[in-house]
Amino acid sequence: QVRLVESGGGLVQAGGSLRLSCVASGRIFGITGMGWYRQAPGKQRELVASINNSGNTAYSDSVKGRFTVSRDNAENTVYLQMNSLKPEDTAVYYCNTATVFGNLYWGQGTQVTVSS
């Protein structure tokens, strides 16, 4: 089992910044990539950013240039730095990971609200 705990969400004005953190614990030796997803009310959950064990990153077009995903392997933590936030970034943000054994894990989510 892998446990993921997100933190860092909150209320911010448009143009502001937030940094989300996700700490992994448990059987983390089999973790492959890690990712950040978000789900806005009435919408499907979407992939925002991901980072693999080699440090390669990928971003959705909607956040490219504004968000940065990084990881600290020593702390088993992945971060999402969000700059130039827009009201349409408002959503619950979830941390996600998969293992080499084919298991998928999700955190409980953290709310990000961007006011206009």
N, C-alpha and C positions, 0 to 999 in steps of 0.2 A: 504493500500500500504506500502511496505517496500522498502527503497532505500539502496543500497549497493555501497560503494565507495572504490575501492582498491587504494593502493599506495605502493611505495617501489621497484618497478621494476627498471631495468637498465641493464647496460653492466658490466660484471664481467669476470675475467679470470677463467679458469678451476681451481678448487680447492678452489675458493673463496666462500664467503657467501653473502647472501642477506636476509633481513627480509621483508616480505610482510605484509601489514595491510589491514583490511577490516572493515570499520565502517558502522554499520547498523543504520538507522533512520526511523522514521515513526511509523507504527503500529507494533512495535517489540514485543508486549506482547505475540503474538501467535507463535513466532519463536520456532521451534524445533531444529534440528541439523543445523550445518553450515559446509560447505565444501569448499575445494579448488579443482578446476579443471584446466586442461591446454589443450591447443590445439596448436599443431605444424603445420606448413604449410603442407597441403596435408594429414593431419591425422585427425582422429576423436577426439572430445573432450573426455578426460579421467579424471576419479576421481583420485586425488593425495592423499588427506588426508581429514578426516572428524572428527568432534567432536560433541558429543551430549550435551544435557543440563545437563547431569550428569558428564560431563567431560571425558567420555570414548572416546578414539581415535582409528582411523583405518587408515592404510596407504597402498598404492599400493606397490607391491614388489619392484618396480623400485626405490623407494625413501626411503624405510624402513631403518632406521639407519642413514639417512642423514638429513631428514626433520623432523621438530617437529611442530605440530599444537597446539595452545593454545587459550584460550579466556579470555577476561576480561569483565565479565558481567556488572560491574559498568560503563564501558566505551562503552559497546555495540560493542566491537571490537574483531575480531578474527585475529590471527597472523599465519604466516607460516615462521618459521625459516628454511632457506635452507643453509646447509653446504656442503662442498665437492662437489660443483657444477660441473657438467659435460656438455660438449657441447650438449649432447642429452637432457638436461633439458631445452634447448632453446624453448620457447613457449610463447603464451599469457596465463597468469594465470587469472582465473576468480574465484570470490567469489560467493557462492551459498547458498541459504537457503530455507527452506520450512516452512510453517506455519501449525498449527493444523486445519486450514480451507481448507487445500489442495492446497494452492497457492505456486507457485515456483517463486523465484526471482533470478536474476543474476546481478552482477556488470558489469561495462563497460570493465573490463579487464585491465591488466597491463603487459607490455612486459618485458620478462626476456631473455637476450641474454648472452650466455656463450661462450667466445672465447677460442679456443684451444691454 
